[in-house]
Amino acid sequence: DRSGSLYGRPLKTIKGIARLVIKLIPANYRFNVFLFNNETVPLKDCFEMEPLPANESVKSALLAELEQIEATQPGLFNDALLKLEKTFFATSNKENTCKKMIILFTDGKIDFDLSKVQETLRRLKPKAPGAELFKSQL
């Protein structure tokens, strides 16, 4: 979440948490970081909306970009989740070896409709068994 309500200390807190999470992701994992407000985009422009290897090069690039984030327009999480469903979660996982999850860092002042989120997660089950949403609210 990089909505305008996160201006100042809340955004600084979220960046600190995100830095820690990125650093702790094991090297054999794949991940990506997306920003949302009125649109959903990868944290780093040159990275696509797909899982990336958790190597030091990728982590360093994302950590550098993280520092540039500013709070802007309203947070539209339901729209963000729909875009992730069509991109990040669209890649197949035939061997069922990759568990996909969303970790949402927010102050809670976003468009978050739990019933819509649950419906999207139900649709994701065949593509991403065990897909989960973890919401951390400041």
C-alpha positions, -999 to +999 in steps of 0.1 A: +000+000+000+014+034-009-018+053-006-018+089+006-029+080+041+006+064+046+024+097+043+052+101+068+058+077+097+034+049+085+052+046+052+085+046+069+073+018+091+060-002+062+093+003+043+112-011+073+090-042+075+093-047+038+131-044+039+132-071+066+109-094+047+129-091+015+162-097+033+148-129+050+135-146+018+156-177+013+177-178-019+158-208-032+124-189-032+108-168-059+090-136-051+081-101-062+070-068-047+041-049-060+029-014-052-007-004-053-027+027-049-049+036-079-028+011-100-007-020-094+029-021-106+060-040-098+083-022-074+111-021-100+099-010-135+121-034-154+108-064-135+077-080-148+046-090-128+059-125-122+079-143-095+116-135-095+145-155-081+154-144-045+191-140-053+212-111-040+210-091-072+172-091-073+170-083-036+195-055-038+176-039-068+143-041-049+157-028-017+171+002-036+138+009-052+120+005-019+136+037-007+121+057-035+084+049-027+062+079-018+026+079-005+002+090-033-034+084-042-061+062-026-054+025-022-076+002-043-067-032-030-095-051-046-084-038-080-048-047-071-057-082-063-075-087-095-045-075-115-022-099-095-046-127-103-042-121-140-004-118-138+016-130-108-008-159-101-014-167-138+018-187-141+012-224-138+024-245-110+018-280-123+042-297-099+025-279-070+060-271-057+055-233-054+032-219-027+021-184-036+011-158-011+003-122-007+016-102+022-003-069+025+013-040+044-013-013+050-027+012+074-062-002+067-074+029+049-079+012+016-107-003-005-106-037+011-138-058+006-132-091+024-159-109+004-143-099-029-108-109-016-122-143-005-139-149-039-106-140-057-087-165-035-113-192-042-107-186-080-069-188-074-070-222-057-067-243-089-037-221-101-021-216-067-031-243-042-026-230-007-027-193-019-030-171+012-034-135+021-015-121+051-027-087+061-005-066+084-023-034+095-005-005+112 
